[in-house]
Amino acid sequence: MTLWTAADAATATGGRATTGWSATGVSIDTRTLKPGDLFVALEAARDGHDFVAQALEKGAAAAMVSRIPEGLAEDAPLLLVDEVLPALERLGIAGRARTRARVAAITGSVGKTSTKEMLRAALEGQGRVHAAEASYNNHWGVPLTLARMPADTDFAVIEIGMNHPGEIAPLARMARPHVAMITTVAAVHLEAFENVEGIAREKAAIFEGLEPGGCAVVNGDLPTSPILRAAARAAGARIIGFGNGVSNHHRLKEAHVRDGVTVGRARLWRTEVSLKVATEGRHFMVNALGVIAVAQALGADRARAICNLSAWAPPAGRGTRETVVLDPARDGETLELIDDAFNANPTSLSAALAVLAAAQTRDGVGRVHRGRRIAILGDMLELGPREREMHAEMAADPSMAALRTVHCVGPRMRALHEALPDAQRGRWVEKVEELIPETARLVDSGDVVLVKGSKGSHVSRLVDAIRKLGQRTLSGDKEA
């Protein structure tokens, strides 16, 4: 199905098409480009113009460029624009303008991507759903998501993130959501903000993009919730609160974490409901309440959304739980791996430690007689001047008492390593590469192992190393 014709793309961007062409998708990366895509030659870490020839060889319908790269054929299909990123923004704005889709935008210090995927799942089967890939939530990710949106989309889910002040409002105005949700506000990106209140005000800027009569779905349990509510009221939005507190419209009454699932009861306005998500963690259940509110505000069926959520599990790197078979010839020679290696801050780390603390180990199946709860933790980045103290303070997290060993990776995590009791203190290394050769000695059958850290800590490489110890099986493949 055609997504953009040369004429439509030229009109949207103010550019000039060198030939007639039609594109079925939009890509910024030749590694994932599909035949028929419009290749957008962004100038970021590497200049996309250097890859235009490769993109066309791989079947790109055309390339959006601000200059003609050397060596191209005279009849190469191009869309010539003044600057590529502003042109992509204009293409995204046009993509949003031509659809009658109901649009949701999600932001928050923790849980944006998993909540976006949760909402995608909740809306499944209720119309054509278009959602951001991976964590495409920044100055190029949002317009790219909008530019990829088919005109006949029924529901769109846009993730919006930030690193510095002033980033969210322009992206929200570009997305023009009917519903905007804030998962939480936490001590993240403190290098760029004076305090958490500043982060809350930036997150609340998402409401500036709401369509008239829009809805704001707000975590009502936060110290900064009044800031979020005030911004929503200023935007003229209808407000729905979710969380644990009795003042929330959607309130979690109880949650039970079991092997591979979380089940519980909640009150949605005046209706008592049972809930389930196919992963472990009370925090996922709380965000599910917000997702149900968003889905209903978008016009979707609430009951179907609740049923769809019962099969939802987070994407890889964001709390996925899996079984690693260490020896297929011996029954029980497995360990449980919790892959949460994509992002980390004190709030999300505390939630992940709670999941690990509740996990069931198995005794008598490995070299070590008793199964262990083991955490391998990488640096939490962008925490500002108190980063060392914030790492050390995690030693006092209530879930730490249930852990046998904590291994630490990175210069910042040294503060946590030094704050841990001697009996709990595992290895500390400055770089993850130093720990990878020791993987087989760090873990054993019967263990439950959490790997978590900011993406820049590269502890995802340890996840891969643990998987390579055996044969990976998703825990969701077992009966729940």
Disulfide bonds with the S-S distance in Angstrom:
none
